[in-house]
Amino acid sequence: MSARHRDLRASDLERENERLRRELAEREQQVHRQAEEIAEQKRQIADAEKQIADAEKQIADLERQLALRKQNSTNSSKPPSSDGLAGEPRQRGRRKKSRRKAGGQPGHRGAHRPLVPITEVDEIRTVLPDQCQHCGHSLPAQAEQVQTSGKPQRHQVTELPPQDLRMEAGGPV
């Protein structure tokens, strides 16, 4: 091997060695910066965890206060006089508001007790109106004086006989 070749090879090795040293220094600086960033992020995480813990304590306290405010005589052992004017009014009834009116709806036939056959009826009473519902004119009060047109309406009233209750040692007999 020639001297020139050795010199060339030594200079190449020195340049490569210098390049590697610079690269190592850059990597060390990069590692140092990353370590500082990690430390800063750990501080931020610790601060955030502290804020979250404080917020959870505050939420629990506010929920407890709200629960105390919502207590009234229906959901606690407090007397009704302590309900006062503050807070929400007590809920009355459990039903929700409906769009329909109360009672039977139009078109509903209803459920009725069937009329007793005329043969089983004990008493028949004729009931006449005192005056005309259209003009207000007086009408005859006697059934014999009345002229009717169409079929008369029938209305049934069922009465139960009075029950004689006697109290004895065991109760009603």
Secondary structure per residue as TSV (DSSP state, phi and psi in degrees):
chain	resnum	aa	ss	phi	psi
A	1	M	-	360.0	139.6
A	2	S	-	-85.2	163.0
A	3	A	H	-67.4	-36.9
A	4	R	H	-64.9	-40.2
A	5	H	H	-65.1	-39.0
A	6	R	H	-66.1	-41.7
A	7	D	H	-63.2	-41.2
A	8	L	H	-64.5	-42.7
A	9	R	H	-67.9	-39.3
A	10	A	H	-65.8	-42.1
A	11	S	H	-67.4	-37.5
A	12	D	H	-63.7	-41.2
A	13	L	H	-67.1	-38.1
A	14	E	H	-65.8	-42.7
A	15	R	H	-63.6	-43.0
A	16	E	H	-64.2	-40.4
A	17	N	H	-63.5	-43.1
A	18	E	H	-64.0	-42.6
A	19	R	H	-61.8	-41.8
A	20	L	H	-66.9	-37.0
A	21	R	H	-64.2	-43.4
A	22	R	H	-62.9	-42.9
A	23	E	H	-63.1	-40.4
A	24	L	H	-63.7	-41.7
A	25	A	H	-63.8	-42.1
A	26	E	H	-62.9	-42.4
A	27	R	H	-65.5	-38.9
A	28	E	H	-64.1	-41.1
A	29	Q	H	-63.4	-41.0
A	30	Q	H	-63.5	-43.1
A	31	V	H	-64.0	-40.1
A	32	H	H	-63.5	-44.8
A	33	R	H	-61.9	-42.7
A	34	Q	H	-65.4	-37.3
A	35	A	H	-64.6	-39.6
A	36	E	H	-65.4	-42.1
A	37	E	H	-62.3	-41.8
A	38	I	H	-63.3	-42.7
A	39	A	H	-62.7	-42.4
A	40	E	H	-63.9	-42.1
A	41	Q	H	-64.9	-37.3
A	42	K	H	-64.0	-40.1
A	43	R	H	-63.4	-42.7
A	44	Q	H	-63.4	-41.1
A	45	I	H	-64.3	-42.5
A	46	A	H	-62.9	-42.1
A	47	D	H	-62.7	-43.3
A	48	A	H	-64.7	-41.2
A	49	E	H	-63.6	-37.7
A	50	K	H	-65.6	-42.9
A	51	Q	H	-63.1	-41.0
A	52	I	H	-64.0	-43.7
A	53	A	H	-62.6	-42.3
A	54	D	H	-63.3	-42.7
A	55	A	H	-64.5	-39.8
A	56	E	H	-64.0	-39.7
A	57	K	H	-62.9	-43.2
A	58	Q	H	-65.4	-41.4
A	59	I	H	-62.1	-44.6
A	60	A	H	-61.9	-41.2
A	61	D	H	-65.1	-43.9
A	62	L	H	-65.7	-38.9
A	63	E	H	-63.7	-40.0
A	64	R	H	-63.3	-44.0
A	65	Q	H	-63.3	-41.6
A	66	L	H	-63.6	-41.5
A	67	A	H	-62.5	-38.6
A	68	L	H	-67.0	-37.6
A	69	R	H	-69.5	-31.4
A	70	K	H	-82.3	-7.0
A	71	Q	-	-70.7	136.6
A	72	N	-	-144.7	-171.4
A	73	S	T	-68.0	-16.6
A	74	T	T	-85.8	-24.1
A	75	N	T	-121.4	16.7
A	76	S	S	-153.3	-176.3
A	77	S	S	-91.1	13.9
A	78	K	-	-71.6	145.8
A	79	P	-	-74.3	153.9
A	80	P	G	-59.1	-28.0
A	81	S	G	-67.5	-18.4
A	82	S	G	-86.5	-5.4
A	83	D	S	-62.8	-42.1
A	84	G	-	63.5	-166.4
A	85	L	S	-93.0	-19.3
A	86	A	S	-77.3	157.1
A	87	G	S	83.3	-175.2
A	88	E	-	-79.6	146.4
A	89	P	-	-69.8	153.2
A	90	R	-	-65.5	143.3
A	91	Q	-	-80.4	125.1
A	92	R	-	-104.7	124.2
A	93	G	-	76.3	159.4
A	94	R	S	-109.9	-8.6
A	95	R	-	-77.6	146.7
A	96	K	-	-90.5	153.8
A	97	K	-	-64.4	133.9
A	98	S	-	-111.9	154.0
A	99	R	S	-77.3	-18.2
A	100	R	S	-87.7	152.2
A	101	K	-	-77.8	158.8
A	102	A	S	-68.6	151.1
A	103	G	S	96.0	-171.5
A	104	G	-	-65.8	139.5
A	105	Q	-	-89.7	156.7
A	106	P	T	-56.9	134.5
A	107	G	T	92.5	-10.3
A	108	H	-	-80.6	126.7
A	109	R	-	-72.4	-28.9
A	110	G	-	86.3	172.6
A	111	A	-	-122.1	120.5
A	112	H	-	-128.9	151.3
A	113	R	-	-74.4	131.7
A	114	P	-	-65.8	149.7
A	115	L	-	-69.3	143.1
A	116	V	-	-73.1	141.4
A	117	P	-	-59.0	146.8
A	118	I	G	-58.2	-29.3
A	119	T	G	-66.4	-23.5
A	120	E	G	-99.4	2.6
A	121	V	-	-79.0	134.7
A	122	D	S	-82.2	-38.0
A	123	E	-	-145.7	139.3
A	124	I	-	-120.2	126.6
A	125	R	-	-118.9	135.2
A	126	T	-	-93.3	126.4
A	127	V	-	-117.2	123.6
A	128	L	-	-117.1	146.3
A	129	P	-	-73.6	153.4
A	130	D	S	-77.1	-34.3
A	131	Q	B	-144.2	163.7
A	132	C	-	-70.9	132.6
A	133	Q	T	-75.6	-13.0
A	134	H	T	-91.5	-51.1
A	135	C	T	-106.2	-14.4
A	136	G	-	83.2	4.9
A	137	H	-	-69.7	143.9
A	138	S	B	-66.3	142.8
A	139	L	-	-113.8	154.6
A	140	P	-	-63.5	144.3
A	141	A	S	-93.6	-11.1
A	142	Q	S	-98.1	134.9
A	143	A	G	-63.6	-28.8
A	144	E	G	-72.4	-24.4
A	145	Q	G	-86.5	-7.0
A	146	V	-	-94.7	136.5
A	147	Q	-	-107.5	123.7
A	148	T	-	-110.7	154.7
A	149	S	-	-126.1	140.3
A	150	G	S	84.9	-174.7
A	151	K	-	-87.8	133.0
A	152	P	-	-68.2	149.4
A	153	Q	-	-83.6	144.7
A	154	R	-	-114.0	134.3
A	155	H	-	-130.7	135.2
A	156	Q	-	-115.0	133.5
A	157	V	-	-122.6	126.6
A	158	T	-	-109.0	126.9
A	159	E	-	-118.4	137.4
A	160	L	-	-93.0	142.2
A	161	P	-	-67.8	149.3
A	162	P	-	-62.6	142.4
A	163	Q	-	-103.9	131.3
A	164	D	-	-88.5	111.8
A	165	L	-	-103.0	125.9
A	166	R	-	-121.8	133.3
A	167	M	E	-93.2	126.6
A	168	E	E	-123.3	-170.8
A	169	A	T	-59.9	-37.0
A	170	G	T	-91.7	-4.9
A	171	G	E	120.0	-162.7
A	172	P	E	-67.4	147.4
A	173	V	-	-104.4	360.0
